[in-house]
Amino acid sequence: MNNKTTICVAATAVICCMSGANAWAQDSETRFVLSTGVERDIGDYGGSYDIEELYVPLIASISNDRVGFRVTVPYLSVKSPIDDTSAATETESGLGDISLSATLYNVIQSPQLGLVVDVLAGVKLGTADVDKGLGTGENDFTLRTDAFKFFDEVTLFASAGYRWRGDPEGVDIDDVMLASIGAAYFTATDDLMGLTFDFRESSYAGNDDIQELTAFYSHRFNDSFDLELYALTGFGDSSPDFGAGLRVSTDIRMRGFWSRD
């Protein structure tokens, strides 16, 4: 089962593409964004019966043109079979793993090439209940590079990174490489739609790597409110068969905060 650390890759792609569209702007405007949403995934993960997962995060972020910080506090509910020989199920729910991240924007940028590279460092805190099977109880650390290539209406993006996994007592969890690639299209009304393919090595020897394809659509109603819808499908026994979700965000812009001057 895919242990989430953010609501989904699509949400990250939407935020980055929208902010990246103004990557060449050198103003001192700062955004404080509050987001929430819901995602539901279903898959048998190589077993005989489906596992259903509900993920509801509360996300707060603050950023300007140079740096961004984000904290995600999720609620997680997992409905799974008691064992692989019976259709009887049990449901466990509670606080998921809280995650923190910091992103340096425009570490590399070329207006002539329409290219931007960002660097993200993150930590997933082991706050989910181990006894309920909602997490490992250990902290994970991630370092990731995101690259964006801008055209008139299309943005191409790719990411590559590495995650250092914490090992629970008596369990050997491997550190993993992760990567994604995708494209986003701005419509005539400035809505955003796109596809992203996400890959992550399995943390457990012998298990399939995580591979997911996500389609997303985002609509901004005004300067401070937007809605994103997405659906995903997985490939292999480590990914859900199907998932779907939505995210709503509101932001406050604070001009002059963290000014360059």
N, C-alpha and C positions, 0 to 999 in steps of 0.2 A: 504494500500500500504506500502511496506517495505521501510522505509527511510534508505538509505544506509549511512554507515560511512566508509566503505572501499570498494574496488572493489569487493571483495567476500571472503568468508571463505577459498575457495580453494587456493587463492593466499597466504594467511597467512600460510596455511598448507605447501605449497611448500617451502616457504622461511624458515620456522622453521625446516622442515625435512632436507633440504640441509645444513643449519647451524648446526643442531643437529648431523648430521653425523660426524662432527668434534668437537663434544662437549667436548671431552677429551683433545683436543689440547690446549696448554697453550702458544700460541705465542702472539705477540703484533700486529698482522696484523689488520688493520681497513679497513672496506669496506664503501665506499660512493656509494649508489645505486640510480639511477634515473629510474623510471618506468612510463609507461603510458599504456593505453589500452582502450577498449570500451566494454560495456555490454548493451545488449538489453533484456528487460523483457516484457512479455505480459501476461495479466490475466484479468478476469472480476471482481475479488475480491468480489464475491457475487452479482454483479450487472447484468444488462442485456446486457451490451456492454463491449468490451475490453478496458483496459487502457494500453497504450504503453509507456515504460520508456526507455530513453537512458541515460547512465551514462558514462562519460569520465573523469577519474581522472589523475592528475599529482601527482606523489608520489616521495618524496625525503626522504632517510633514511641514517643514519650513525650508525655503530655498530662495536664493537669488541667482544671479547670472554666474556665480563662481562656485557655490557649494550648496548642498542640500542635506537635510537630516530627516530621518523617518523612523517612527516607532509603530509597530503593529501589535495589537492585543486581540487575539482571536478566541472565539468560542468554537468548540469542536464537538460534534456528536457522531458516533460511529455505531451503526447497526450491523452486526456480524453473526454468522452461525456459531452456535456453541461449540460444534466440532464439524469435521468435514464429512460426517456420516449421517447428519441429521439436519432437517430444514428448520429446526427450532433456533430462534435467534435471541440475542441479548443486545441491549443498547447501553453504551457508556458515553457520558458527556461531561463537559467541564471546560475549564480554561485550557487553551492550547499553548504552544510554545511562543512566547513573546520574542519578537525580533527587532533589532536595532540596526540601522545602516547610515552610512555617510557617503556622499558622492561628491567627487571633484569634477566639475563640468569644464569642458573645453580644455582638457589637459593638452590635447593636440587639436588644432583647428586650422582649416584652410578655406577662407571664403572663395578663393579662386577654384578650388576643387569641389566646393560644397561638402566638405568632410569635417566631422567632429568626432573626437574620441573622449569618453568619460571613464573615470575609474571609481569603482564602488568597493567599500569594505563593510562587511556586515557580521553580526553575531546573532545566532539563534540561542536564546536562553532555554534551558531545560525545565520550563515551568509546568509542562503538561504532566498529568498524573501517570506515573509509570504503572502502578497497580491496576489502573483501568485500561492500560494499553494505548493511551493517547500520545505517548512520546517515550523517548529513551531516558529522560531525566538528565541528560548531559548537554553541554554547550557545544555548538558547532560554529566555526568561523569560515567566512567566505571572502575571497578576493576576486573581483570580476572586472573585465574591461568591456565597455560597450562602444561600438562604432556606428556612426550614422552617415549615410550618403544621401544628400538632398537633391532632388530634382524639382521641377515646377509644381507638380501635383503629387509626386510619389516620393516616399522616403524608404530607402533600404536600410536595414539594421542587422547587426550581428553582435553576438556576445561570446566571450570565452572566459572561463574562470576555474577556480579550484576551491574545494570545500574540505576543510579539516574537521572530521567527525569525532565527537567525544565517544569513548568506549564505556558502556555500562559494565559493571562488574560481571565477569564471566562471559561476556559477549565480545566478539571481535568484529568491529565495524570498520570497513575500509574508507580511507579518504578518497574523494572522487573528483573527476573532471566534469565540468558542465559547459554546455554551449547552446546557443540558439541562433536562428536566422529567420528573417521575415521581411515583409514589405507592407507598407501602409499607403493608402490613397486618400487624398483630400478631395472631397466632392466640391461641386460649385457652391454649395451652401456651407462649406467648411466643416461638414461632418467627416469623420475619419473611419475607414474600414480597412481591414487587412487580414493577413494570415501570418502565423508564426509557428515554427517547428522548434520544439524544445527537447534537448537531450541531456541526460545525466547518467553517469555510470552507476551501476548498482553498488550499494554499500555492503552487500552480502555476496560472498563467493558462490558462484553457481546460479545466481538469479539473473533474470533478464535486466538489461539496462532500461531506464525510464525514457520513453519516447512518446511525445504528445504533439498533436497538430491542433492548433486553436484558430478559430475564425472570430473576429471581433468587430464591433461597430460602436462608435462613440458619437454622441450628439451633445453639443454645447448649447444650452437654452439661452444663456446670457453670459456676461463676463464672470459670473461667480457660481454658476451651477451647471454640471454636466452629468450625463448618464451614459454608462457603457453596458452593452450586452455582449455575451460571448458564449461559444459552445466549443467543446473539445472532444477529441477521440484519442485513445491510446493504442499503442502497438506493443504487444508482448504481455507477459504475465505480471509485470511490475507496474503497469499503468491501468487506469480505469478504462472500461469499455466506452463510457460516455460520461460527459459532464457538461453542465451549463450553469451560468450565473449572471449576476448583474452587479454593478457598482455605481453608487451615486457619490458625487463630490461637491463640496462648496469651498470657495477660497476667498480669503481676504487679502487684498494687496496693500502693502505698507510702503509707500514711496519714501525714500530717504534712509530707511533702516539698513545698517551695514553698508553705508555709502562708500564708494571707492575713494572719495576725496577726504 
